[in-house]
Amino acid sequence: MPQKICTNYGKCVLANTHEDFSHERRSMTYCPLCDKKLSEVVIPSRDIASKVVLAVSSVFILFVLFGFVLDKKWVNAPAGANAAEMRGTQTAILRLADSNTLQDSLGPALAEAFFKSQGATDVQTLSGADPQVEIVQGILPGDGAVSSIEIAAHSSEGAVTALAQNNCDIVGITSQAIKSVETGKLASKSDLHPAASEHVLGLDGIAIIVNASNPLSELRKDTIKRIFAGEITDWSKVGSSHGPIQIYARDDQSGIFDSFRSMVLGGMQLTPAAHLFEDSNELALAVSRDPNGIGFVSLPFVHSARSIAVSDKGTSALKPTRLTVETEDYPLSRRLYLYTPATPQNAFTEKFVEFALSKDGQDVVAANGLVAQNVVATAQTTSKTAPDEYKQLTQGAERLSLDLRFNAGDLGKDSKAQADLDRVVSLVADEGGARNQILLFGFTDNAGAPEENQAVSLSRAKIVEKEFIQRGIKPALVKGFGSELPVASNDSTEGREMNRRVEIWMKK
């Protein structure tokens, strides 16, 4: 009968002693000593005495080297234990299916910070047996066993499937909310509802980058679309110097490419002439070395290239900055989502999300290159096209680093809005004397007549005022400006949603 053994002969004690793992109550894939994948082989027969000696020796080795008890469970693992020693021995308290939101260092950093917030010791990150899996572990107070959080990389569709089939507790989705095709997978999951299940982890801006020597300062979004689709091939066509445009883009397996395709390309395809990269750092470096280069990266990866301002139809051009991304005024801003069941059975699910959205959790988000949602007041120069009354009212005031938006006309349907209201209240509490210094300015899309838009914008600002009053804050001024100052084109559904907003300002 085949036995499941380690064949790392000469380097692993368990290989040399032919320890058989096929009889384990749990399926084992990797050797617990050297981490080599186990093999199924037929071991030549030995006399009974040899087998008894082998079995006794193997059990003794396991006790001495690993600290196993009779049921093979790990006890009091030493700090600094490697992946081979720890794999299969932790109690998994949380499973995250990642579709680029928790990419690279952010997922492990959040998990480590969460463990520490719970008072855990010996916190560390290990590589899983699967290269697409990372394991963060720690020892929680009052628990001698090791607990772990598993972060597994998936496609967007695969991550949603994992949540639908109860194979994970939290899904991280990059950019737009779950697509309709993915929502269909969750149709039978009655405990998934956007108001309770959708959580905005942070924000990011897709920066359009060029070489530092390129004199170009701004582009319209529809022009960017034509450049990356290969319709515009020379810089002279967009007001820059002569020369063939060289396109640099992320590969189609990346979350940022998915966002760029949705937000910019629309129904068009990326030009086949584009140079594709798996790594944003390498892409930015290539653009910084090519005077004719243009590319797109997440805001943290601009590096020595130069980002340009982007405008949409009827809007002023804006550069991707912390403020323009936080307020989502920058045309290529994107939200990064976490999804959970509305009523999670795992108690750690709610605890983790609560930590991730807290000030400490958002500090971790910021430290890992994304735009956090901790509210700050920032001086801002008003647009030259702004109404005179708007310029007068904002003079000497500072704009808060968020706008409240109305999804389908309802503030309560925007998963970010309610959390943002509480963040503003916390800021006001910290400011002390600012309780009566809040200014609210409402805006709409251009769908209605000017008088109607004016009334709707004021009505939305008053809805926000009511929310603040319920939280103990009476705004000093509430004003509607109709369809003035659009931040996105009103020609698309997404653009109209971005224009339906309430800005929050604070008097000094």
SVG drawing of the C-alpha trace seen along z (x, -y; Angstrom):
<svg xmlns="http://www.w3.org/2000/svg" viewBox="-38 -87 60 97">
<polyline fill="none" stroke="black" stroke-width="0.4" points="0.0,0.0 1.5,-3.4 2.7,-5.6 2.8,-9.4 6.4,-10.2 9.0,-13.0 11.7,-12.1 14.1,-14.9 16.7,-12.2 20.0,-13.3 18.5,-16.7 15.4,-15.8 15.3,-13.4 11.7,-12.4 12.8,-11.4 15.6,-9.3 13.3,-7.5 10.5,-7.1 7.9,-8.6 4.5,-7.7 1.9,-10.5 -0.8,-8.7 -2.5,-7.6 -2.9,-11.2 -6.5,-12.2 -6.0,-15.4 -4.7,-15.3 -1.0,-16.4 0.6,-17.8 3.9,-19.1 6.5,-17.7 6.2,-19.4 10.0,-19.5 11.6,-20.5 8.4,-21.8 9.1,-19.6 5.9,-18.2 5.1,-14.7 5.3,-11.8 3.2,-8.7 5.6,-5.7 5.8,-2.0 8.3,-1.3 10.2,2.0 9.0,4.4 11.1,4.8 10.9,7.3 8.5,6.5 11.2,5.6 12.7,3.0 9.3,1.5 8.7,1.3 12.1,-0.4 11.4,-2.8 8.0,-3.7 9.3,-4.3 12.2,-6.4 9.9,-8.5 7.6,-9.3 10.5,-10.2 11.9,-12.5 8.5,-14.2 8.2,-14.8 11.8,-16.2 11.9,-18.3 8.4,-19.7 6.6,-19.7 3.7,-17.6 1.4,-15.9 -0.3,-12.6 -3.0,-14.1 -0.4,-16.0 -1.4,-19.5 1.2,-22.2 1.7,-23.6 3.6,-26.8 5.4,-27.3 8.5,-29.4 8.6,-32.9 10.3,-33.1 9.2,-29.6 9.3,-29.2 6.5,-28.4 7.3,-24.7 7.1,-24.4 3.9,-26.4 1.9,-25.3 -1.2,-23.3 -0.8,-23.9 -2.6,-27.2 -6.3,-27.9 -7.5,-30.0 -9.7,-32.8 -10.2,-34.7 -10.0,-34.0 -9.6,-36.8 -10.1,-36.4 -8.1,-39.1 -8.8,-40.5 -6.0,-43.2 -7.4,-45.3 -5.2,-43.7 -2.4,-43.3 1.3,-43.2 2.0,-44.6 -1.4,-46.1 -3.2,-42.8 -0.4,-41.5 0.1,-44.9 -3.5,-45.2 -3.7,-41.7 -0.6,-42.2 -1.9,-45.5 -5.3,-43.9 -3.6,-41.1 -1.7,-43.6 -4.8,-45.7 -6.3,-42.5 -3.2,-42.1 -1.6,-39.3 2.1,-38.4 4.6,-36.8 2.9,-38.4 4.5,-37.5 3.8,-37.0 4.6,-33.7 4.4,-32.5 1.8,-29.8 2.3,-26.5 0.5,-28.0 2.5,-31.0 -0.8,-32.8 -1.4,-32.6 0.1,-34.6 -0.5,-33.7 -0.3,-36.2 -0.2,-34.6 -0.1,-35.5 -1.0,-34.3 -4.1,-35.9 -4.4,-36.7 -5.4,-33.7 -4.8,-31.3 -1.6,-29.3 -2.3,-28.1 -1.3,-30.0 -4.1,-31.8 -3.8,-32.8 -5.4,-35.1 -5.1,-33.6 -4.9,-36.0 -5.5,-34.2 -5.1,-35.9 -8.0,-35.4 -9.4,-37.0 -12.3,-39.3 -14.8,-36.7 -13.0,-34.0 -13.0,-36.0 -16.7,-36.6 -17.3,-32.9 -15.3,-32.1 -17.6,-34.4 -20.7,-33.0 -19.6,-29.4 -18.6,-30.3 -14.9,-29.6 -13.8,-33.0 -15.0,-35.6 -14.0,-38.8 -13.5,-39.7 -11.3,-42.5 -12.3,-44.1 -10.4,-46.7 -12.2,-49.7 -15.8,-49.5 -18.4,-47.8 -19.2,-44.2 -20.1,-43.9 -23.6,-42.6 -22.1,-39.3 -20.5,-38.8 -23.7,-40.0 -25.5,-37.1 -23.2,-34.7 -24.3,-36.1 -28.1,-36.1 -28.7,-33.1 -26.7,-34.5 -29.5,-36.3 -27.2,-37.8 -25.3,-39.9 -26.7,-43.4 -24.8,-46.5 -25.8,-48.7 -24.3,-46.3 -21.9,-44.2 -20.0,-46.9 -17.2,-48.7 -14.8,-51.2 -11.3,-50.4 -9.6,-53.3 -9.2,-55.3 -6.7,-55.5 -6.1,-57.6 -5.0,-56.3 -2.3,-58.7 -1.5,-59.4 2.3,-59.7 4.7,-61.1 8.4,-61.7 9.6,-64.7 10.8,-66.4 7.4,-66.3 5.9,-69.8 2.3,-68.5 0.4,-69.6 -3.1,-68.1 -5.3,-65.9 -9.0,-65.3 -10.2,-61.8 -11.5,-61.1 -8.1,-62.1 -6.4,-59.7 -8.8,-57.0 -7.8,-57.6 -4.1,-57.6 -4.2,-54.3 -6.5,-52.8 -3.9,-53.7 -6.0,-56.3 -3.6,-59.2 0.0,-58.1 2.1,-61.4 2.6,-63.9 2.1,-66.8 -1.6,-65.9 -2.2,-66.7 -0.2,-69.9 3.1,-68.5 6.4,-68.2 6.7,-66.0 7.5,-62.3 5.8,-58.9 3.8,-58.2 5.0,-55.1 2.3,-53.4 3.2,-51.7 0.4,-49.8 -0.1,-47.2 -1.0,-43.7 -4.6,-42.6 -4.2,-40.5 -3.9,-43.6 -6.6,-45.3 -5.5,-48.8 -5.8,-47.7 -9.4,-46.5 -10.1,-49.9 -8.4,-51.8 -10.3,-49.7 -13.6,-50.5 -13.0,-54.2 -11.1,-55.2 -11.2,-52.8 -14.8,-51.9 -15.7,-49.7 -12.4,-50.3 -9.3,-48.0 -5.8,-48.8 -3.5,-49.2 -1.5,-46.0 1.6,-48.3 1.5,-48.9 4.4,-47.8 2.9,-45.7 4.3,-45.4 3.5,-43.1 5.0,-45.7 4.0,-49.3 7.4,-50.3 9.0,-49.0 6.3,-50.7 7.0,-54.1 10.7,-53.6 10.3,-52.9 8.2,-56.1 10.8,-58.1 13.5,-56.9 11.5,-57.5 10.8,-61.1 8.0,-59.8 6.4,-57.6 3.0,-57.7 1.5,-55.3 -0.9,-54.8 -0.1,-53.7 -1.7,-54.0 -0.9,-57.2 1.9,-55.8 3.9,-54.6 4.5,-57.9 8.1,-58.1 10.4,-59.9 7.8,-60.2 5.4,-63.1 1.7,-63.0 -0.5,-65.3 -3.9,-66.9 -7.0,-65.2 -10.3,-66.8 -13.6,-65.4 -16.1,-67.1 -17.2,-70.4 -14.8,-70.1 -11.6,-71.8 -8.4,-69.7 -7.2,-68.3 -4.0,-66.5 -4.1,-63.4 -3.4,-64.6 -4.5,-63.4 -7.2,-66.0 -8.6,-65.5 -8.7,-61.7 -10.2,-61.9 -13.0,-64.1 -13.3,-62.0 -13.1,-65.1 -10.2,-63.7 -11.8,-62.0 -9.8,-58.8 -10.4,-58.3 -11.4,-54.8 -12.8,-53.2 -11.3,-50.0 -13.9,-47.8 -14.2,-45.0 -17.3,-42.8 -18.6,-40.7 -21.9,-38.9 -24.4,-41.3 -24.6,-39.1 -21.3,-37.3 -21.1,-34.1 -17.4,-34.6 -17.0,-37.2 -13.6,-38.2 -15.1,-39.4 -16.8,-42.4 -13.9,-43.1 -11.4,-43.1 -13.6,-45.4 -14.2,-47.8 -10.4,-48.0 -9.7,-48.5 -12.1,-51.4 -10.9,-53.0 -8.3,-55.7 -5.6,-53.2 -6.6,-51.0 -6.7,-53.9 -3.2,-54.9 -2.1,-51.5 -3.9,-52.0 -2.0,-55.4 1.3,-53.9 0.9,-51.3 0.5,-53.9 -3.3,-54.3 -5.4,-57.4 -6.9,-56.9 -10.3,-58.2 -9.2,-60.0 -10.7,-63.4 -8.5,-66.6 -9.3,-70.2 -7.3,-71.6 -7.0,-75.1 -8.1,-75.0 -8.1,-77.5 -11.5,-77.7 -12.0,-77.3 -12.1,-80.4 -15.4,-79.2 -17.0,-78.9 -20.0,-81.2 -19.1,-84.4 -21.2,-83.6 -19.4,-80.2 -16.0,-82.1 -17.2,-84.5 -18.5,-81.8 -15.4,-79.7 -13.0,-82.5 -11.0,-81.9 -12.6,-78.4 -11.0,-75.0 -12.5,-72.2 -12.8,-68.8 -11.2,-65.9 -14.4,-64.2 -17.6,-64.8 -20.9,-63.1 -22.5,-61.5 -26.0,-60.4 -26.2,-56.9 -29.4,-56.7 -30.6,-59.8 -30.3,-58.3 -27.5,-59.2 -28.1,-56.1 -27.4,-53.9 -23.8,-55.0 -21.8,-52.7 -19.1,-55.3 -21.3,-58.2 -22.5,-57.1 -19.0,-56.2 -17.8,-59.6 -20.4,-61.4 -19.0,-59.8 -15.5,-60.6 -16.4,-64.3 -18.0,-64.3 -14.8,-62.9 -12.8,-65.6 -15.2,-68.3 -14.9,-66.8 -11.1,-67.0 -11.2,-70.6 -13.3,-71.6 -14.6,-75.0 -15.6,-74.0 -19.0,-72.6 -20.9,-75.5 -18.5,-76.2 -19.5,-73.6 -20.6,-74.8 -22.6,-72.5 -22.8,-73.1 -25.0,-70.9 -24.6,-70.1 -26.5,-68.1 -26.0,-66.8 -27.5,-68.8 -30.5,-66.5 -33.2,-69.1 -34.0,-72.7 -31.8,-75.2 -34.5,-76.0 -35.2,-72.4 -31.5,-71.6 -31.1,-74.4 -33.9,-73.1 -32.6,-69.5 -29.1,-70.5 -30.4,-72.4 -32.6,-69.5 -29.6,-67.2 -27.6,-69.6 -30.4,-69.7 -30.5,-65.9 -26.8,-66.1 -27.6,-68.9 -30.2,-66.6 -27.6,-63.8 -25.2,-66.2 -27.9,-67.6 -28.7,-64.0 -25.0,-63.7 -24.9,-66.8 -23.6,-69.3 -25.6,-72.3 -24.0,-73.5 -23.5,-77.2 -24.7,-77.4 -26.5,-75.2 -26.6,-76.2 -27.4,-74.7 -25.6,-75.5 -27.5,-73.3 -25.4,-71.9 -22.6,-74.4 -19.0,-73.2 -19.3,-69.7 -16.4,-67.4 -17.2,-64.8 -19.0,-64.7 -22.8,-64.6 -22.8,-62.5 -22.4,-59.2 -24.2,-57.6 -21.0,-57.5 -20.3,-61.1 -23.7,-62.2 -23.4,-60.2 -20.1,-62.0 -21.7,-65.4 -24.5,-64.7 -22.6,-65.6 -22.4,-67.8 -19.2,-69.5 -18.2,-70.1 -16.2,-73.2 -15.1,-74.4 -14.6,-78.0 -11.3,-78.8"/>
</svg>
